[in-house]
Amino acid sequence: MNKRIAQKVYSSFQNYYIIHLKMKYLYLFIAVAFLHCTTAPKVAGQFTEAEFAEMADKMAKGSVRDIDVKTLKANPADYIILDTREKAEYDISHLEGAIWVGYDDFKLERLDDIPKGAKVLTYCSVGYRSERIGEKLQKAGYTDVYNLYGSIFSWINAGYPLVKANNEPTNQVHGYNQRWGKWVKDSGVVVY
C-alpha cells in the first residue's frame, strides 16, 4: 500500500514539475515575442520619430551625456568624433572626420593622442555600444564625453551626409543586422 501511495505522489510531482516547466517556457516565449515586437518596426523604415526615440531610450542607460544630431551638425568641429562600431561598419560609411576606435576590440591606446579634457563624442548604430565605450572613456579619466543620441541611424534619418573610407559622400549605412537595420528611413540605403 505504501508503495502505491509513493508512486502516486511521485507521479503527481512529476506532472506538476512538467506543467510548471512548460509554463516557464511559455512565459519566456511570450516575453521574448513581446520584446521583439516592441523593439523593431515590422517594416523597414516605417516608424515614427516617437517610436525611434522610445527605442533609443531603451538602449541607453543615461550614463553618458547625450547630444542630438542637430547639435552635432551645427558644431562638428567642437568634438573629436569616435566611431565605436566594428571596422566593417565604419568602412561602409561614417560621419565625416570620425575616428574608428571599434567596440569588441576597443583599446584605450588608440586614443593616446586625445587629451583627457577634449570634447569627445561617441556614436555607433543606435547608441548602445557608443554609450558603453563612453563609460570606458569616463573611467579612463576623460571628462567631457558625449554620446550621439540615436547615433548614425538618427544622423542618416535626419538626412545628414555620410562618407566612405575615401571620404566620398554616400547614403549607405551598415544596418548591424536585419533586425536593427529596420530603424533606417528611406534616406539611407542599408547594407550588411
RADA-V439544 format. One record per pair of residues at least 24 apart in sequence whose ideal C-beta (glycine too) atoms are under 8 Angstrom apart, sorted by sequence separation. I is the first residue (numbers start at 0). J is the second residue. D is the distance in Angstrom with one decimal. If there is no record, write none. Layout:
I/J/D
I/J/D
This chain:
115/139/7.8
117/141/7.6
119/143/6.5
120/144/7.8
121/145/7.2
122/146/7.3
125/149/6.3
126/150/4.7
97/122/7.5
115/140/4.8
116/141/8.0
118/143/4.7
119/144/5.1
120/145/4.6
121/146/5.5
122/147/3.8
125/150/5.3
102/128/4.6
110/136/7.5
115/141/5.2
116/142/5.6
117/143/6.6
119/145/7.0
120/146/7.4
121/147/7.0
124/150/5.6
156/182/7.9
161/187/7.9
105/132/5.8
115/142/6.2
116/143/6.3
118/145/7.0
120/147/5.9
123/150/5.1
124/151/5.9
125/152/5.5
152/179/8.0
156/183/6.6
94/122/6.8
107/135/7.2
113/141/7.8
122/150/4.3
123/151/7.0
124/152/5.7
125/153/7.8
155/183/6.1
156/184/4.5
158/186/5.1
81/110/7.8
102/131/7.4
122/151/5.7
155/184/7.4
102/132/6.5
105/135/6.9
152/182/5.0
156/186/6.4
152/183/5.5
155/186/6.0
156/187/7.1
100/132/6.8
107/139/5.5
122/154/7.5
155/187/3.9
79/113/5.7
152/187/7.9
88/124/7.4
79/117/5.3
81/119/6.3
83/121/5.2
79/118/6.7
81/120/6.8
83/122/6.8
84/123/5.0
78/118/4.9
79/119/5.0
80/120/5.1
81/121/4.9
82/122/6.4
83/123/4.8
84/124/6.4
77/118/5.7
78/119/6.8
79/120/7.0
81/122/7.4
82/123/7.6
78/120/4.1
80/122/7.1
84/128/6.8
83/128/5.1
83/129/4.5
81/129/7.8
83/131/7.8
71/120/6.6
83/132/4.3
124/173/7.5
124/174/7.6
81/132/7.1
124/175/4.6
66/120/6.8
125/179/6.6
124/179/5.9
94/151/6.9
125/182/6.4
63/121/7.3
93/151/7.4
92/151/7.7
94/154/6.4
65/126/7.8
95/160/6.9
63/129/7.9
95/161/7.7
58/125/5.4
59/126/5.3
63/130/5.0
78/145/6.9
84/151/7.6
94/161/6.7
95/162/4.9
58/126/5.1
59/127/7.1
62/130/6.3
93/161/6.5
94/162/7.7
58/127/4.2
92/161/4.0
93/162/6.5
55/125/6.0
60/130/6.5
63/133/3.5
92/162/6.6
54/125/6.8
55/126/5.6
59/130/5.4
62/133/7.4
63/134/6.3
92/163/6.0
95/166/7.2
58/130/7.6
62/134/5.4
91/163/7.4
90/163/7.6
63/137/6.9
90/164/5.1
62/137/7.8
89/164/7.8
71/147/6.2
92/169/5.0
91/169/7.8
66/145/4.9
68/147/6.7
92/171/5.3
64/144/7.2
65/145/7.0
66/146/7.6
67/147/7.9
68/148/7.3
91/171/5.5
92/172/5.3
63/144/5.6
64/145/5.2
65/146/5.3
66/147/6.4
67/148/5.1
68/149/6.8
91/172/6.7
92/173/7.0
63/145/6.8
64/146/6.9
65/147/7.5
66/148/6.6
67/149/7.6
91/173/4.3
63/146/4.3
65/148/4.1
71/154/7.8
68/153/5.1
72/157/7.5
88/173/3.8
67/153/7.6
68/154/5.0
87/173/6.8
59/146/7.0
72/159/5.6
88/175/7.0
69/157/7.3
59/148/7.7
68/157/5.0
84/173/7.0
68/159/6.3
84/175/7.8
55/148/6.2
55/149/4.7
52/149/7.6
51/149/6.5
55/153/7.2
91/190/5.7
51/152/7.8
51/153/7.2
51/156/7.1
54/182/6.6
51/182/6.4
46/181/7.8
46/182/6.9
43/180/6.7
44/181/7.0
43/181/4.3
39/178/5.0
42/181/7.4
44/183/6.3
38/178/7.6
39/179/7.1
43/183/7.3
44/184/5.0
40/181/5.0
44/185/5.2
39/181/5.1
40/182/7.0
35/178/7.9
39/182/7.0
43/189/7.1
